[in-house]
Amino acid sequence: MKGQTNRSIIHNHVQRKLRNNMTDAEIHLWQRLRGRQLAGCKFRRQHPFLNYVLDFVCLEMRLVVEVDGGQHLDDEGDKERDKCLQEAGFLVLRFWNNEVLRDIDTVAAVIWSALQRDSQMATPSPPQPSP
């Protein structure tokens, strides 16, 4: 999504630094998302968008997945970020680090469900016959 990212993120290679220093939970989830393993959808990790670097995003399905630690509890910045992303047309899913590490199958199932819902919404329903 060229042209939509804050230049300071690009010029300072922030996303590359974050990719090289992923948390254990992010690494664990990335192993499930990479290579179109989940519903055949391509995910990017540490992808820059506007003033943010998104943990994981499927641009095609407009789905953002964030993996957070305890420092994000009731974080107003996260609420503002989610609102901004939703206004840009993204669905945002947030998971705690311990959720990802403890029960990756459930996390993957929630993400898969969101992808399925989005694909169903993108496919128009057949027209109904008139009475």
mmCIF file of the C-alpha atoms, coordinates in Angstrom:
data_MODEL
# 
_entry.id   MODEL 
# 
loop_
_atom_site.group_PDB 
_atom_site.id 
_atom_site.type_symbol 
_atom_site.label_atom_id 
_atom_site.label_alt_id 
_atom_site.label_comp_id 
_atom_site.label_asym_id 
_atom_site.label_entity_id 
_atom_site.label_seq_id 
_atom_site.pdbx_PDB_ins_code 
_atom_site.Cartn_x 
_atom_site.Cartn_y 
_atom_site.Cartn_z 
_atom_site.occupancy 
_atom_site.B_iso_or_equiv 
_atom_site.pdbx_formal_charge 
_atom_site.auth_seq_id 
_atom_site.auth_comp_id 
_atom_site.auth_asym_id 
_atom_site.auth_atom_id 
_atom_site.pdbx_PDB_model_num 
ATOM 1   C CA . MET A 1 1   ? 0.000   0.000   0.000  1.00 0.00 ? 1   MET A CA 1 
ATOM 2   C CA . LYS A 1 2   ? 2.500   2.508   -1.221 1.00 0.00 ? 2   LYS A CA 1 
ATOM 3   C CA . GLY A 1 3   ? 1.859   6.130   -0.430 1.00 0.00 ? 3   GLY A CA 1 
ATOM 4   C CA . GLN A 1 4   ? -0.156  5.469   2.721  1.00 0.00 ? 4   GLN A CA 1 
ATOM 5   C CA . THR A 1 5   ? 2.679   5.013   5.170  1.00 0.00 ? 5   THR A CA 1 
ATOM 6   C CA . ASN A 1 6   ? 4.410   7.589   7.334  1.00 0.00 ? 6   ASN A CA 1 
ATOM 7   C CA . ARG A 1 7   ? 7.808   8.162   5.690  1.00 0.00 ? 7   ARG A CA 1 
ATOM 8   C CA . SER A 1 8   ? 9.657   8.066   9.023  1.00 0.00 ? 8   SER A CA 1 
ATOM 9   C CA . ILE A 1 9   ? 8.624   4.413   9.398  1.00 0.00 ? 9   ILE A CA 1 
ATOM 10  C CA . ILE A 1 10  ? 9.951   3.564   5.933  1.00 0.00 ? 10  ILE A CA 1 
ATOM 11  C CA . HIS A 1 11  ? 13.158  5.598   6.127  1.00 0.00 ? 11  HIS A CA 1 
ATOM 12  C CA . ASN A 1 12  ? 14.060  4.329   9.593  1.00 0.00 ? 12  ASN A CA 1 
ATOM 13  C CA . HIS A 1 13  ? 13.356  0.701   8.605  1.00 0.00 ? 13  HIS A CA 1 
ATOM 14  C CA . VAL A 1 14  ? 11.118  0.327   11.659 1.00 0.00 ? 14  VAL A CA 1 
ATOM 15  C CA . GLN A 1 15  ? 9.235   -2.644  10.202 1.00 0.00 ? 15  GLN A CA 1 
ATOM 16  C CA . ARG A 1 16  ? 12.490  -4.490  9.454  1.00 0.00 ? 16  ARG A CA 1 
ATOM 17  C CA . LYS A 1 17  ? 13.693  -3.956  13.042 1.00 0.00 ? 17  LYS A CA 1 
ATOM 18  C CA . LEU A 1 18  ? 10.377  -5.274  14.386 1.00 0.00 ? 18  LEU A CA 1 
ATOM 19  C CA . ARG A 1 19  ? 10.514  -8.315  12.077 1.00 0.00 ? 19  ARG A CA 1 
ATOM 20  C CA . ASN A 1 20  ? 13.958  -9.154  13.401 1.00 0.00 ? 20  ASN A CA 1 
ATOM 21  C CA . ASN A 1 21  ? 12.834  -8.785  17.036 1.00 0.00 ? 21  ASN A CA 1 
ATOM 22  C CA . MET A 1 22  ? 9.467   -10.532 17.105 1.00 0.00 ? 22  MET A CA 1 
ATOM 23  C CA . THR A 1 23  ? 8.101   -11.774 20.420 1.00 0.00 ? 23  THR A CA 1 
ATOM 24  C CA . ASP A 1 24  ? 7.762   -15.513 21.060 1.00 0.00 ? 24  ASP A CA 1 
ATOM 25  C CA . ALA A 1 25  ? 3.995   -15.207 20.574 1.00 0.00 ? 25  ALA A CA 1 
ATOM 26  C CA . GLU A 1 26  ? 4.420   -13.382 17.261 1.00 0.00 ? 26  GLU A CA 1 
ATOM 27  C CA . ILE A 1 27  ? 6.853   -16.032 16.028 1.00 0.00 ? 27  ILE A CA 1 
ATOM 28  C CA . HIS A 1 28  ? 4.442   -18.775 17.091 1.00 0.00 ? 28  HIS A CA 1 
ATOM 29  C CA . LEU A 1 29  ? 1.511   -17.166 15.263 1.00 0.00 ? 29  LEU A CA 1 
ATOM 30  C CA . TRP A 1 30  ? 3.594   -16.350 12.177 1.00 0.00 ? 30  TRP A CA 1 
ATOM 31  C CA . GLN A 1 31  ? 4.315   -20.070 11.781 1.00 0.00 ? 31  GLN A CA 1 
ATOM 32  C CA . ARG A 1 32  ? 0.525   -20.546 11.346 1.00 0.00 ? 32  ARG A CA 1 
ATOM 33  C CA . LEU A 1 33  ? -0.088  -17.558 9.075  1.00 0.00 ? 33  LEU A CA 1 
ATOM 34  C CA . ARG A 1 34  ? 2.829   -17.688 6.660  1.00 0.00 ? 34  ARG A CA 1 
ATOM 35  C CA . GLY A 1 35  ? 2.743   -19.375 3.286  1.00 0.00 ? 35  GLY A CA 1 
ATOM 36  C CA . ARG A 1 36  ? -1.036  -19.067 2.783  1.00 0.00 ? 36  ARG A CA 1 
ATOM 37  C CA . GLN A 1 37  ? -1.648  -21.832 5.341  1.00 0.00 ? 37  GLN A CA 1 
ATOM 38  C CA . LEU A 1 38  ? -4.807  -20.246 6.704  1.00 0.00 ? 38  LEU A CA 1 
ATOM 39  C CA . ALA A 1 39  ? -7.727  -20.218 4.245  1.00 0.00 ? 39  ALA A CA 1 
ATOM 40  C CA . GLY A 1 40  ? -5.263  -19.664 1.390  1.00 0.00 ? 40  GLY A CA 1 
ATOM 41  C CA . CYS A 1 41  ? -4.804  -16.024 2.423  1.00 0.00 ? 41  CYS A CA 1 
ATOM 42  C CA . LYS A 1 42  ? -1.502  -14.171 2.242  1.00 0.00 ? 42  LYS A CA 1 
ATOM 43  C CA . PHE A 1 43  ? -0.436  -12.471 5.455  1.00 0.00 ? 43  PHE A CA 1 
ATOM 44  C CA . ARG A 1 44  ? 2.347   -9.934  5.856  1.00 0.00 ? 44  ARG A CA 1 
ATOM 45  C CA . ARG A 1 45  ? 4.160   -9.400  9.131  1.00 0.00 ? 45  ARG A CA 1 
ATOM 46  C CA . GLN A 1 46  ? 5.187   -6.061  10.577 1.00 0.00 ? 46  GLN A CA 1 
ATOM 47  C CA . HIS A 1 47  ? 3.576   -4.234  7.661  1.00 0.00 ? 47  HIS A CA 1 
ATOM 48  C CA . PRO A 1 48  ? 3.636   -0.415  7.669  1.00 0.00 ? 48  PRO A CA 1 
ATOM 49  C CA . PHE A 1 49  ? 0.310   1.378   7.250  1.00 0.00 ? 49  PHE A CA 1 
ATOM 50  C CA . LEU A 1 50  ? -0.235  5.096   7.930  1.00 0.00 ? 50  LEU A CA 1 
ATOM 51  C CA . ASN A 1 51  ? 1.538   5.856   11.246 1.00 0.00 ? 51  ASN A CA 1 
ATOM 52  C CA . TYR A 1 52  ? 1.503   2.243   12.390 1.00 0.00 ? 52  TYR A CA 1 
ATOM 53  C CA . VAL A 1 53  ? 3.329   -1.014  11.886 1.00 0.00 ? 53  VAL A CA 1 
ATOM 54  C CA . LEU A 1 54  ? 0.751   -3.819  11.908 1.00 0.00 ? 54  LEU A CA 1 
ATOM 55  C CA . ASP A 1 55  ? 1.783   -7.116  13.523 1.00 0.00 ? 55  ASP A CA 1 
ATOM 56  C CA . PHE A 1 56  ? 0.056   -9.192  10.826 1.00 0.00 ? 56  PHE A CA 1 
ATOM 57  C CA . VAL A 1 57  ? -2.226  -8.154  7.984  1.00 0.00 ? 57  VAL A CA 1 
ATOM 58  C CA . CYS A 1 58  ? -4.044  -9.814  5.140  1.00 0.00 ? 58  CYS A CA 1 
ATOM 59  C CA . LEU A 1 59  ? -4.480  -6.916  2.731  1.00 0.00 ? 59  LEU A CA 1 
ATOM 60  C CA . GLU A 1 60  ? -6.729  -8.882  0.400  1.00 0.00 ? 60  GLU A CA 1 
ATOM 61  C CA . MET A 1 61  ? -9.269  -9.582  3.159  1.00 0.00 ? 61  MET A CA 1 
ATOM 62  C CA . ARG A 1 62  ? -8.594  -6.318  5.051  1.00 0.00 ? 62  ARG A CA 1 
ATOM 63  C CA . LEU A 1 63  ? -7.839  -8.201  8.275  1.00 0.00 ? 63  LEU A CA 1 
ATOM 64  C CA . VAL A 1 64  ? -5.335  -7.028  10.894 1.00 0.00 ? 64  VAL A CA 1 
ATOM 65  C CA . VAL A 1 65  ? -4.142  -9.360  13.668 1.00 0.00 ? 65  VAL A CA 1 
ATOM 66  C CA . GLU A 1 66  ? -2.381  -7.825  16.661 1.00 0.00 ? 66  GLU A CA 1 
ATOM 67  C CA . VAL A 1 67  ? -0.597  -9.802  19.362 1.00 0.00 ? 67  VAL A CA 1 
ATOM 68  C CA . ASP A 1 68  ? -0.251  -7.828  22.597 1.00 0.00 ? 68  ASP A CA 1 
ATOM 69  C CA . GLY A 1 69  ? 1.444   -8.089  25.946 1.00 0.00 ? 69  GLY A CA 1 
ATOM 70  C CA . GLY A 1 70  ? 0.227   -6.765  29.275 1.00 0.00 ? 70  GLY A CA 1 
ATOM 71  C CA . GLN A 1 71  ? 1.451   -3.239  28.530 1.00 0.00 ? 71  GLN A CA 1 
ATOM 72  C CA . HIS A 1 72  ? -1.485  -2.893  26.115 1.00 0.00 ? 72  HIS A CA 1 
ATOM 73  C CA . LEU A 1 73  ? -4.152  -3.391  28.785 1.00 0.00 ? 73  LEU A CA 1 
ATOM 74  C CA . ASP A 1 74  ? -6.634  -0.492  28.445 1.00 0.00 ? 74  ASP A CA 1 
ATOM 75  C CA . ASP A 1 75  ? -4.210  1.382   26.171 1.00 0.00 ? 75  ASP A CA 1 
ATOM 76  C CA . GLU A 1 76  ? -5.906  4.460   24.683 1.00 0.00 ? 76  GLU A CA 1 
ATOM 77  C CA . GLY A 1 77  ? -3.390  4.472   21.826 1.00 0.00 ? 77  GLY A CA 1 
ATOM 78  C CA . ASP A 1 78  ? -4.546  0.990   20.818 1.00 0.00 ? 78  ASP A CA 1 
ATOM 79  C CA . LYS A 1 79  ? -8.167  2.127   20.836 1.00 0.00 ? 79  LYS A CA 1 
ATOM 80  C CA . GLU A 1 80  ? -7.322  5.078   18.584 1.00 0.00 ? 80  GLU A CA 1 
ATOM 81  C CA . ARG A 1 81  ? -5.261  2.812   16.301 1.00 0.00 ? 81  ARG A CA 1 
ATOM 82  C CA . ASP A 1 82  ? -8.132  0.301   16.031 1.00 0.00 ? 82  ASP A CA 1 
ATOM 83  C CA . LYS A 1 83  ? -10.584 3.100   15.226 1.00 0.00 ? 83  LYS A CA 1 
ATOM 84  C CA . CYS A 1 84  ? -8.282  4.459   12.511 1.00 0.00 ? 84  CYS A CA 1 
ATOM 85  C CA . LEU A 1 85  ? -7.811  0.997   10.987 1.00 0.00 ? 85  LEU A CA 1 
ATOM 86  C CA . GLN A 1 86  ? -11.550 0.298   11.094 1.00 0.00 ? 86  GLN A CA 1 
ATOM 87  C CA . GLU A 1 87  ? -12.231 3.605   9.342  1.00 0.00 ? 87  GLU A CA 1 
ATOM 88  C CA . ALA A 1 88  ? -9.762  2.471   6.659  1.00 0.00 ? 88  ALA A CA 1 
ATOM 89  C CA . GLY A 1 89  ? -11.875 -0.663  6.177  1.00 0.00 ? 89  GLY A CA 1 
ATOM 90  C CA . PHE A 1 90  ? -9.933  -3.192  8.259  1.00 0.00 ? 90  PHE A CA 1 
ATOM 91  C CA . LEU A 1 91  ? -11.271 -5.682  10.763 1.00 0.00 ? 91  LEU A CA 1 
ATOM 92  C CA . VAL A 1 92  ? -8.905  -5.761  13.754 1.00 0.00 ? 92  VAL A CA 1 
ATOM 93  C CA . LEU A 1 93  ? -8.436  -8.867  15.899 1.00 0.00 ? 93  LEU A CA 1 
ATOM 94  C CA . ARG A 1 94  ? -6.387  -8.626  19.099 1.00 0.00 ? 94  ARG A CA 1 
ATOM 95  C CA . PHE A 1 95  ? -4.953  -11.540 21.050 1.00 0.00 ? 95  PHE A CA 1 
ATOM 96  C CA . TRP A 1 96  ? -2.883  -11.627 24.226 1.00 0.00 ? 96  TRP A CA 1 
ATOM 97  C CA . ASN A 1 97  ? 0.574   -13.179 24.045 1.00 0.00 ? 97  ASN A CA 1 
ATOM 98  C CA . ASN A 1 98  ? -0.441  -15.906 26.504 1.00 0.00 ? 98  ASN A CA 1 
ATOM 99  C CA . GLU A 1 99  ? -3.495  -16.812 24.368 1.00 0.00 ? 99  GLU A CA 1 
ATOM 100 C CA . VAL A 1 100 ? -1.273  -17.375 21.343 1.00 0.00 ? 100 VAL A CA 1 
ATOM 101 C CA . LEU A 1 101 ? 1.311   -19.366 23.284 1.00 0.00 ? 101 LEU A CA 1 
ATOM 102 C CA . ARG A 1 102 ? -1.217  -21.413 25.256 1.00 0.00 ? 102 ARG A CA 1 
ATOM 103 C CA . ASP A 1 103 ? -3.864  -22.151 22.620 1.00 0.00 ? 103 ASP A CA 1 
ATOM 104 C CA . ILE A 1 104 ? -2.693  -21.416 19.066 1.00 0.00 ? 104 ILE A CA 1 
ATOM 105 C CA . ASP A 1 105 ? -5.401  -23.672 17.597 1.00 0.00 ? 105 ASP A CA 1 
ATOM 106 C CA . THR A 1 106 ? -8.206  -21.527 19.024 1.00 0.00 ? 106 THR A CA 1 
ATOM 107 C CA . VAL A 1 107 ? -6.482  -18.325 17.881 1.00 0.00 ? 107 VAL A CA 1 
ATOM 108 C CA . ALA A 1 108 ? -6.074  -19.761 14.371 1.00 0.00 ? 108 ALA A CA 1 
ATOM 109 C CA . ALA A 1 109 ? -9.744  -20.820 14.366 1.00 0.00 ? 109 ALA A CA 1 
ATOM 110 C CA . VAL A 1 110 ? -10.870 -17.279 15.259 1.00 0.00 ? 110 VAL A CA 1 
ATOM 111 C CA . ILE A 1 111 ? -8.710  -15.824 12.483 1.00 0.00 ? 111 ILE A CA 1 
ATOM 112 C CA . TRP A 1 112 ? -9.973  -18.456 10.023 1.00 0.00 ? 112 TRP A CA 1 
ATOM 113 C CA . SER A 1 113 ? -13.586 -17.595 10.939 1.00 0.00 ? 113 SER A CA 1 
ATOM 114 C CA . ALA A 1 114 ? -12.927 -13.901 10.324 1.00 0.00 ? 114 ALA A CA 1 
ATOM 115 C CA . LEU A 1 115 ? -11.426 -14.712 6.937  1.00 0.00 ? 115 LEU A CA 1 
ATOM 116 C CA . GLN A 1 116 ? -14.422 -16.869 6.038  1.00 0.00 ? 116 GLN A CA 1 
ATOM 117 C CA . ARG A 1 117 ? -16.871 -14.186 7.093  1.00 0.00 ? 117 ARG A CA 1 
ATOM 118 C CA . ASP A 1 118 ? -15.056 -11.616 4.984  1.00 0.00 ? 118 ASP A CA 1 
ATOM 119 C CA . SER A 1 119 ? -14.952 -13.899 1.944  1.00 0.00 ? 119 SER A CA 1 
ATOM 120 C CA . GLN A 1 120 ? -18.683 -14.566 2.262  1.00 0.00 ? 120 GLN A CA 1 
ATOM 121 C CA . MET A 1 121 ? -19.366 -10.839 2.495  1.00 0.00 ? 121 MET A CA 1 
ATOM 122 C CA . ALA A 1 122 ? -17.253 -10.191 -0.612 1.00 0.00 ? 122 ALA A CA 1 
ATOM 123 C CA . THR A 1 123 ? -19.165 -12.753 -2.646 1.00 0.00 ? 123 THR A CA 1 
ATOM 124 C CA . PRO A 1 124 ? -22.517 -11.373 -3.760 1.00 0.00 ? 124 PRO A CA 1 
ATOM 125 C CA . SER A 1 125 ? -25.588 -13.466 -3.083 1.00 0.00 ? 125 SER A CA 1 
ATOM 126 C CA . PRO A 1 126 ? -27.443 -14.765 -6.120 1.00 0.00 ? 126 PRO A CA 1 
ATOM 127 C CA . PRO A 1 127 ? -30.412 -12.598 -7.031 1.00 0.00 ? 127 PRO A CA 1 
ATOM 128 C CA . GLN A 1 128 ? -33.725 -13.687 -5.579 1.00 0.00 ? 128 GLN A CA 1 
ATOM 129 C CA . PRO A 1 129 ? -36.627 -14.287 -7.992 1.00 0.00 ? 129 PRO A CA 1 
ATOM 130 C CA . SER A 1 130 ? -39.334 -11.662 -7.849 1.00 0.00 ? 130 SER A CA 1 
ATOM 131 C CA . PRO A 1 131 ? -42.767 -12.762 -6.624 1.00 0.00 ? 131 PRO A CA 1 
# 
